[in-house]
Amino acid sequence: MPWGKKYEAVKRAEEHLRECCAALGLGEKTIGKSGRDWIGRRRWEGNPGELRRLVYIAALTCPGKEIEAGHFPPRRRRDHEAHAKAQFEGLSLEEILRHKVAHFFSRLGDVEVKGVYGAVMEQVERPLIEECVRWAGGNRLKAARVLGISRNTLRKKMQEHSVK
C-alpha cells in the first residue's frame, strides 16, 4: 500500500479511537507503533466500517493506554500470532494456570483420575527450574537463591526432571 494511503488509514483509525474513547468513557488512548504498522499493512477500501469496528474492539480489549497490533482482532492468518501473543502476555501466571487446569478438568469429564497434583506440579516445576537456570546463566547457586531453595535441593530437582 502506498505511504499516503497508509498515513490516511492510520489518521482515520486515530479519529475512530478518539470517538470511541469519548463515547465509551475509556480515557485517552493512543495507537502504538506496532498498531500503526498493523493498520498500514491492510487494505481498507472495500469496507469503510471495518476499520472503525476493529478500532473499537482494540480500544475495549487494550488494558493500557497504548493500542498495539495484538489488541486488534485477527483478520488474516498472520494476525493470529500477534493477537495470541498479546493476549497471552497480558495474563498473569495464575490466570494462565487457572485456564489450563480448568480446560484439563473440562476435558476429563466424569473420568476418575488420580495423581493430578503431582502431574501438575511436575509440569510447572520443570520449566520453572529450566528457565531460572537459563536466566542465571547456568549459575546454580544464583538460580537456587532466586527460587528460594538450597543449591542441593536445586541439584536434586534438576536430576529428577532431567534438567541439564
DRENPA-3360 file (N, C-alpha, C; in nm, 2 decimals, always signed):
BEGIN
1 = MPWGKKYE = +0.09/-0.12/+0.00/+0.00/+0.00/+0.00/+0.09/+0.12/+0.00 ~ +0.06/+0.22/-0.08/+0.14/+0.35/-0.09/+0.14/+0.42/+0.05 ~ +0.25/+0.49/+0.07/+0.27/+0.55/+0.20/+0.15/+0.65/+0.23 ~ +0.10/+0.72/+0.14/-0.01/+0.82/+0.16/-0.13/+0.75/+0.21 ~ -0.17/+0.63/+0.15/-0.29/+0.56/+0.19/-0.27/+0.50/+0.33 ~ -0.15/+0.46/+0.36/-0.12/+0.41/+0.50/-0.14/+0.52/+0.60 ~ -0.09/+0.64/+0.57/-0.10/+0.75/+0.66/-0.24/+0.79/+0.68 ~ -0.32/+0.79/+0.57/-0.46/+0.82/+0.58/-0.54/+0.72/+0.67;
9 = AVKRAEEH = -0.51/+0.59/+0.65/-0.57/+0.48/+0.73/-0.54/+0.50/+0.88 ~ -0.42/+0.53/+0.91/-0.38/+0.55/+1.05/-0.45/+0.67/+1.10 ~ -0.46/+0.78/+1.03/-0.52/+0.90/+1.07/-0.67/+0.87/+1.10 ~ -0.74/+0.80/+1.01/-0.88/+0.76/+1.03/-0.89/+0.68/+1.15 ~ -0.80/+0.58/+1.17/-0.81/+0.50/+1.29/-0.79/+0.58/+1.42 ~ -0.70/+0.68/+1.42/-0.69/+0.77/+1.54/-0.81/+0.85/+1.56 ~ -0.88/+0.89/+1.46/-1.01/+0.96/+1.47/-1.11/+0.87/+1.53 ~ -1.12/+0.75/+1.48/-1.22/+0.65/+1.54/-1.18/+0.62/+1.68;
17 = LRECCAAL = -1.06/+0.61/+1.72/-1.02/+0.59/+1.85/-1.06/+0.70/+1.95 ~ -1.04/+0.82/+1.91/-1.08/+0.94/+1.99/-1.23/+0.93/+2.01 ~ -1.31/+0.91/+1.90/-1.45/+0.90/+1.90/-1.49/+0.79/+2.00 ~ -1.43/+0.67/+1.99/-1.46/+0.56/+2.08/-1.44/+0.59/+2.22 ~ -1.32/+0.64/+2.25/-1.28/+0.67/+2.39/-1.38/+0.77/+2.45 ~ -1.42/+0.87/+2.37/-1.52/+0.97/+2.42/-1.65/+0.91/+2.45 ~ -1.70/+0.83/+2.35/-1.83/+0.77/+2.36/-1.84/+0.67/+2.47 ~ -1.74/+0.60/+2.49/-1.74/+0.49/+2.59/-1.68/+0.52/+2.73;
25 = GLGEKTIG = -1.62/+0.65/+2.74/-1.56/+0.69/+2.86/-1.44/+0.61/+2.90 ~ -1.36/+0.57/+2.80/-1.24/+0.49/+2.82/-1.11/+0.57/+2.87 ~ -1.12/+0.70/+2.86/-1.00/+0.77/+2.89/-0.92/+0.78/+2.76 ~ -0.81/+0.86/+2.76/-0.74/+0.88/+2.64/-0.65/+0.76/+2.61 ~ -0.66/+0.71/+2.48/-0.57/+0.60/+2.44/-0.51/+0.65/+2.31 ~ -0.39/+0.58/+2.28/-0.32/+0.61/+2.15/-0.29/+0.48/+2.08 ~ -0.25/+0.49/+1.96/-0.22/+0.37/+1.88/-0.06/+0.37/+1.87 ~ -0.01/+0.26/+1.92/+0.14/+0.24/+1.93/+0.19/+0.21/+1.79;
33 = KSGRDWIG = +0.33/+0.20/+1.79/+0.40/+0.17/+1.66/+0.35/+0.05/+1.59 ~ +0.34/-0.07/+1.67/+0.30/-0.19/+1.60/+0.16/-0.18/+1.56 ~ +0.07/-0.11/+1.63/-0.07/-0.09/+1.59/-0.08/-0.01/+1.46 ~ +0.00/+0.10/+1.45/+0.01/+0.18/+1.33/+0.06/+0.10/+1.21 ~ +0.16/+0.02/+1.23/+0.21/-0.07/+1.13/+0.10/-0.17/+1.08 ~ +0.03/-0.23/+1.18/-0.07/-0.33/+1.15/-0.18/-0.26/+1.06 ~ -0.22/-0.14/+1.10/-0.33/-0.07/+1.02/-0.27/-0.04/+0.88 ~ -0.15/+0.00/+0.87/-0.09/+0.04/+0.74/-0.07/-0.07/+0.65;
41 = RRRWEGNP = -0.06/-0.20/+0.70/-0.04/-0.31/+0.61/-0.17/-0.36/+0.55 ~ -0.28/-0.32/+0.59/-0.41/-0.37/+0.54/-0.48/-0.28/+0.44 ~ -0.56/-0.34/+0.36/-0.64/-0.26/+0.27/-0.78/-0.24/+0.33 ~ -0.82/-0.11/+0.33/-0.95/-0.08/+0.40/-1.05/-0.02/+0.30 ~ -1.02/-0.02/+0.17/-1.10/+0.05/+0.07/-1.24/-0.02/+0.06 ~ -1.24/-0.15/+0.06/-1.37/-0.22/+0.03/-1.47/-0.22/+0.14 ~ -1.43/-0.19/+0.26/-1.52/-0.19/+0.38/-1.49/-0.08/+0.47 ~ -1.54/+0.04/+0.45/-1.51/+0.15/+0.54/-1.54/+0.14/+0.68;
49 = GELRRLVY = -1.64/+0.06/+0.72/-1.68/+0.04/+0.86/-1.60/-0.05/+0.93 ~ -1.52/-0.14/+0.86/-1.44/-0.24/+0.93/-1.33/-0.18/+1.01 ~ -1.26/-0.08/+0.96/-1.16/-0.01/+1.04/-1.21/+0.04/+1.17 ~ -1.33/+0.11/+1.16/-1.39/+0.17/+1.28/-1.43/+0.06/+1.38 ~ -1.48/-0.05/+1.33/-1.52/-0.16/+1.42/-1.40/-0.23/+1.49 ~ -1.29/-0.25/+1.41/-1.17/-0.31/+1.47/-1.10/-0.21/+1.57 ~ -1.11/-0.08/+1.55/-1.05/+0.01/+1.64/-1.13/+0.01/+1.77 ~ -1.26/+0.00/+1.76/-1.35/-0.01/+1.88/-1.31/-0.13/+1.96;
57 = IAALTCPG = -1.30/-0.25/+1.90/-1.27/-0.37/+1.96/-1.13/-0.36/+2.03 ~ -1.03/-0.31/+1.96/-0.90/-0.29/+2.02/-0.90/-0.20/+2.14 ~ -0.98/-0.09/+2.13/-0.98/+0.00/+2.24/-1.04/-0.07/+2.37 ~ -1.14/-0.15/+2.34/-1.21/-0.22/+2.46/-1.12/-0.33/+2.51 ~ -1.04/-0.40/+2.43/-0.96/-0.51/+2.48/-0.82/-0.47/+2.53 ~ -0.78/-0.35/+2.50/-0.65/-0.30/+2.54/-0.66/-0.25/+2.69 ~ -0.59/-0.31/+2.78/-0.60/-0.27/+2.92/-0.52/-0.14/+2.95 ~ -0.43/-0.11/+2.87/-0.34/+0.01/+2.89/-0.39/+0.13/+2.81;
65 = KEIEAGHF = -0.30/+0.22/+2.79/-0.33/+0.34/+2.72/-0.28/+0.34/+2.57 ~ -0.20/+0.24/+2.54/-0.14/+0.23/+2.41/-0.19/+0.10/+2.34 ~ -0.25/+0.11/+2.22/-0.30/+0.00/+2.15/-0.19/-0.05/+2.05 ~ -0.16/-0.17/+2.06/-0.06/-0.23/+1.97/-0.13/-0.33/+1.88 ~ -0.05/-0.39/+1.79/-0.11/-0.48/+1.69/-0.18/-0.60/+1.75 ~ -0.13/-0.65/+1.86/-0.20/-0.77/+1.92/-0.34/-0.74/+1.98 ~ -0.37/-0.61/+2.00/-0.50/-0.58/+2.05/-0.61/-0.58/+1.94 ~ -0.57/-0.58/+1.82/-0.67/-0.58/+1.71/-0.70/-0.73/+1.69;
73 = PPRRRRDH = -0.83/-0.76/+1.67/-0.87/-0.90/+1.64/-0.81/-0.95/+1.51 ~ -0.77/-1.07/+1.50/-0.71/-1.12/+1.38/-0.80/-1.11/+1.26 ~ -0.75/-1.07/+1.14/-0.82/-1.07/+1.02/-0.76/-1.17/+0.92 ~ -0.63/-1.19/+0.93/-0.57/-1.29/+0.85/-0.49/-1.39/+0.93 ~ -0.44/-1.49/+0.87/-0.36/-1.59/+0.94/-0.25/-1.54/+1.02 ~ -0.17/-1.45/+0.96/-0.05/-1.39/+1.03/-0.09/-1.30/+1.14 ~ -0.21/-1.25/+1.14/-0.26/-1.17/+1.25/-0.28/-1.25/+1.38 ~ -0.32/-1.38/+1.36/-0.35/-1.46/+1.48/-0.23/-1.47/+1.57;
81 = EAHAKAQF = -0.11/-1.48/+1.52/+0.01/-1.49/+1.60/+0.03/-1.37/+1.69 ~ +0.02/-1.25/+1.63/+0.03/-1.13/+1.71/-0.08/-1.12/+1.82 ~ -0.20/-1.15/+1.78/-0.31/-1.14/+1.87/-0.29/-1.24/+1.99 ~ -0.26/-1.36/+1.96/-0.24/-1.46/+2.06/-0.13/-1.42/+2.15 ~ -0.02/-1.37/+2.10/+0.10/-1.33/+2.18/+0.06/-1.22/+2.28 ~ -0.02/-1.12/+2.23/-0.06/-1.01/+2.31/-0.15/-1.06/+2.42 ~ -0.25/-1.15/+2.38/-0.34/-1.19/+2.48/-0.27/-1.28/+2.59 ~ -0.18/-1.36/+2.55/-0.10/-1.44/+2.64/-0.02/-1.36/+2.73;
89 = EGLSLEEI = +0.05/-1.26/+2.68/+0.14/-1.18/+2.76/+0.07/-1.09/+2.86 ~ -0.06/-1.07/+2.83/-0.14/-0.98/+2.92/-0.19/-1.06/+3.04 ~ -0.18/-1.19/+3.04/-0.23/-1.27/+3.15/-0.12/-1.29/+3.26 ~ -0.17/-1.31/+3.38/-0.07/-1.34/+3.49/-0.05/-1.49/+3.48 ~ +0.05/-1.54/+3.55/+0.08/-1.68/+3.56/-0.03/-1.75/+3.62 ~ -0.09/-1.69/+3.72/-0.21/-1.76/+3.79/-0.32/-1.77/+3.69 ~ -0.35/-1.67/+3.61/-0.46/-1.68/+3.52/-0.44/-1.79/+3.41 ~ -0.31/-1.80/+3.37/-0.28/-1.90/+3.27/-0.30/-2.04/+3.33;
97 = LRHKVAHF = -0.25/-2.06/+3.45/-0.26/-2.19/+3.51/-0.41/-2.22/+3.54 ~ -0.48/-2.13/+3.59/-0.62/-2.15/+3.61/-0.70/-2.19/+3.49 ~ -0.67/-2.12/+3.38/-0.73/-2.16/+3.25/-0.69/-2.30/+3.20 ~ -0.56/-2.33/+3.21/-0.52/-2.46/+3.17/-0.57/-2.57/+3.25 ~ -0.57/-2.55/+3.38/-0.63/-2.66/+3.48/-0.78/-2.67/+3.45 ~ -0.85/-2.56/+3.44/-0.99/-2.57/+3.41/-1.02/-2.65/+3.28 ~ -0.94/-2.62/+3.18/-0.95/-2.69/+3.05/-0.92/-2.84/+3.06 ~ -0.82/-2.87/+3.14/-0.79/-3.01/+3.17/-0.90/-3.08/+3.23;
105 = FSRLGDVE = -0.96/-3.02/+3.33/-1.08/-3.09/+3.40/-1.20/-3.10/+3.31 ~ -1.22/-3.00/+3.23/-1.34/-3.00/+3.14/-1.32/-3.11/+3.04 ~ -1.20/-3.14/+3.00/-1.18/-3.25/+2.90/-1.19/-3.38/+2.97 ~ -1.16/-3.39/+3.10/-1.17/-3.52/+3.17/-1.32/-3.56/+3.18 ~ -1.41/-3.47/+3.20/-1.55/-3.50/+3.21/-1.57/-3.58/+3.34 ~ -1.63/-3.70/+3.33/-1.66/-3.78/+3.45/-1.55/-3.89/+3.48 ~ -1.44/-3.89/+3.40/-1.34/-3.99/+3.42/-1.27/-3.97/+3.55 ~ -1.26/-4.08/+3.62/-1.19/-4.07/+3.75/-1.04/-4.09/+3.73;
113 = VKGVYGAV = -0.96/-3.99/+3.79/-0.82/-3.99/+3.78/-0.75/-3.97/+3.91 ~ -0.63/-4.01/+3.92/-0.55/-3.99/+4.05/-0.42/-3.93/+4.01 ~ -0.36/-3.86/+4.11/-0.23/-3.81/+4.10/-0.22/-3.68/+4.02 ~ -0.33/-3.61/+4.01/-0.33/-3.49/+3.93/-0.23/-3.38/+3.99 ~ -0.23/-3.37/+4.12/-0.15/-3.27/+4.19/+0.00/-3.29/+4.15 ~ +0.05/-3.41/+4.16/+0.19/-3.44/+4.12/+0.22/-3.41/+3.98 ~ +0.12/-3.45/+3.89/+0.14/-3.43/+3.75/+0.15/-3.28/+3.72 ~ +0.06/-3.20/+3.78/+0.06/-3.06/+3.75/+0.19/-2.99/+3.81;
121 = MEQVERPL = +0.22/-3.03/+3.93/+0.34/-2.97/+3.99/+0.47/-3.00/+3.91 ~ +0.47/-3.12/+3.85/+0.59/-3.16/+3.76/+0.59/-3.07/+3.64 ~ +0.47/-3.05/+3.58/+0.46/-2.97/+3.46/+0.50/-2.82/+3.49 ~ +0.48/-2.77/+3.61/+0.51/-2.64/+3.64/+0.66/-2.63/+3.69 ~ +0.70/-2.73/+3.76/+0.84/-2.72/+3.82/+0.95/-2.73/+3.72 ~ +0.94/-2.82/+3.63/+1.04/-2.83/+3.53/+1.07/-2.71/+3.45 ~ +0.97/-2.64/+3.38/+1.01/-2.52/+3.31/+1.05/-2.41/+3.40 ~ +1.00/-2.40/+3.52/+1.04/-2.30/+3.62/+1.19/-2.32/+3.65;
129 = IEECVRWA = +1.24/-2.44/+3.67/+1.38/-2.46/+3.70/+1.46/-2.44/+3.58 ~ +1.42/-2.49/+3.46/+1.49/-2.47/+3.34/+1.51/-2.32/+3.30 ~ +1.41/-2.24/+3.31/+1.41/-2.10/+3.28/+1.49/-2.02/+3.38 ~ +1.48/-2.06/+3.51/+1.56/-1.99/+3.61/+1.71/-2.01/+3.59 ~ +1.75/-2.14/+3.57/+1.89/-2.17/+3.55/+1.94/-2.10/+3.42 ~ +1.86/-2.10/+3.32/+1.90/-2.03/+3.19/+1.91/-1.88/+3.22 ~ +1.82/-1.82/+3.29/+1.83/-1.68/+3.33/+1.95/-1.65/+3.41 ~ +1.99/-1.74/+3.50/+2.11/-1.72/+3.58/+2.24/-1.76/+3.51;
137 = GGNRLKAA = +2.23/-1.78/+3.38/+2.35/-1.81/+3.30/+2.41/-1.94/+3.34 ~ +2.34/-2.04/+3.39/+2.39/-2.17/+3.43/+2.45/-2.17/+3.58 ~ +2.44/-2.05/+3.64/+2.49/-2.04/+3.78/+2.39/-2.10/+3.87 ~ +2.41/-2.22/+3.92/+2.31/-2.29/+4.00/+2.29/-2.23/+4.14 ~ +2.39/-2.17/+4.20/+2.38/-2.11/+4.33/+2.29/-1.98/+4.31 ~ +2.31/-1.91/+4.21/+2.22/-1.79/+4.18/+2.08/-1.83/+4.16 ~ +2.06/-1.94/+4.07/+1.93/-1.99/+4.04/+1.86/-2.04/+4.17 ~ +1.93/-2.11/+4.26/+1.87/-2.16/+4.38/+1.83/-2.04/+4.47;
145 = RVLGISRN = +1.91/-1.94/+4.48/+1.87/-1.82/+4.56/+1.75/-1.76/+4.51 ~ +1.74/-1.74/+4.37/+1.62/-1.68/+4.31/+1.50/-1.76/+4.34 ~ +1.51/-1.90/+4.33/+1.40/-1.99/+4.36/+1.36/-2.00/+4.51 ~ +1.46/-1.96/+4.59/+1.43/-1.97/+4.74/+1.45/-2.11/+4.79 ~ +1.54/-2.19/+4.73/+1.57/-2.32/+4.77/+1.72/-2.34/+4.78 ~ +1.77/-2.44/+4.84/+1.91/-2.46/+4.86/+1.97/-2.51/+4.73 ~ +2.10/-2.50/+4.71/+2.17/-2.55/+4.59/+2.15/-2.70/+4.58 ~ +2.16/-2.77/+4.69/+2.14/-2.92/+4.69/+2.00/-2.96/+4.65;
153 = TLRKKMQE = +1.90/-2.88/+4.69/+1.77/-2.91/+4.65/+1.75/-2.88/+4.50 ~ +1.81/-2.77/+4.45/+1.80/-2.75/+4.31/+1.87/-2.86/+4.23 ~ +1.99/-2.90/+4.28/+2.06/-3.01/+4.21/+1.97/-3.14/+4.20 ~ +1.90/-3.17/+4.32/+1.82/-3.29/+4.32/+1.70/-3.27/+4.23 ~ +1.64/-3.16/+4.23/+1.52/-3.14/+4.14/+1.56/-3.14/+3.99 ~ +1.68/-3.09/+3.96/+1.73/-3.09/+3.82/+1.75/-3.24/+3.78 ~ +1.80/-3.32/+3.87/+1.82/-3.46/+3.84/+1.68/-3.53/+3.82 ~ +1.59/-3.50/+3.91/+1.45/-3.56/+3.90/+1.39/-3.53/+3.76;
161 = HSVK = +1.41/-3.41/+3.72/+1.34/-3.36/+3.59/+1.43/-3.37/+3.47 ~ +1.55/-3.43/+3.49/+1.65/-3.44/+3.38/+1.68/-3.30/+3.31 ~ +1.70/-3.21/+3.40/+1.74/-3.07/+3.35/+1.89/-3.06/+3.36 ~ +1.95/-3.01/+3.25/+2.09/-3.00/+3.24/+2.14/-2.86/+3.26;
% end
